[in-house]
């Protein structure tokens, strides 16, 4: 599958703690945060929404 040129930039704000925890999760998979968010966005497009179920607590 050919790779698309990555020239768009997305910026968002989050807490340092959430970023640290998230980075630790994806480090175990050998993924950067950028790679992980690209996977999330691709899957969102594929399924036409959030790629997981949301349930009330």
C-alpha positions as CSV (number, residue, x, y, z in Angstrom):
1,X,0.0,0.0,0.0
2,X,1.5,3.4,-1.0
3,X,2.1,5.8,1.8
4,X,0.5,9.2,1.5
5,X,2.6,12.4,2.0
6,X,2.2,13.6,5.5
7,X,2.0,17.3,5.3
8,X,-1.0,18.1,7.5
9,X,-0.4,19.0,11.2
10,X,-2.9,18.6,14.0
11,X,-2.2,20.2,17.4
12,X,-4.2,19.6,20.6
13,X,-3.7,20.1,24.3
14,X,-3.7,17.5,26.9
15,X,-2.2,17.0,30.4
16,X,1.4,16.0,30.8
17,X,0.3,13.0,32.8
18,X,-2.1,11.7,30.1
19,X,0.6,12.2,27.4
20,X,3.2,10.3,29.5
21,X,0.8,7.4,30.2
22,X,-0.3,7.2,26.5
23,X,3.3,7.3,25.3
24,X,4.2,4.4,27.7
25,X,1.3,2.3,26.2
26,X,2.4,2.8,22.6
27,X,6.1,2.5,23.4
28,X,5.3,-1.1,24.2
29,X,4.0,-1.6,20.6
30,X,7.0,0.3,19.1
31,X,4.7,3.1,18.0
32,X,5.2,6.9,18.4
33,X,2.3,9.0,19.4
34,X,2.1,10.3,15.9
35,X,1.9,6.7,14.4
36,X,-0.7,5.7,17.0
37,X,-2.9,8.7,16.3
38,X,-2.6,8.0,12.6
39,X,-3.8,4.5,13.2
40,X,-6.7,5.8,15.3
41,X,-7.7,8.2,12.5
42,X,-7.5,5.5,9.8
43,X,-9.6,3.1,11.8
44,X,-12.1,5.9,12.5
45,X,-12.5,6.4,8.7
46,X,-12.7,2.7,8.1
47,X,-15.6,2.1,10.5
48,X,-17.2,5.5,10.0
49,X,-16.9,6.6,13.7
50,X,-15.1,5.9,16.8
51,X,-13.2,2.6,16.5
52,X,-14.5,1.4,19.9
53,X,-17.7,1.2,21.9
54,X,-18.6,3.9,24.3
55,X,-20.7,2.8,27.3
56,X,-22.0,4.7,30.3
57,X,-20.4,3.8,33.6
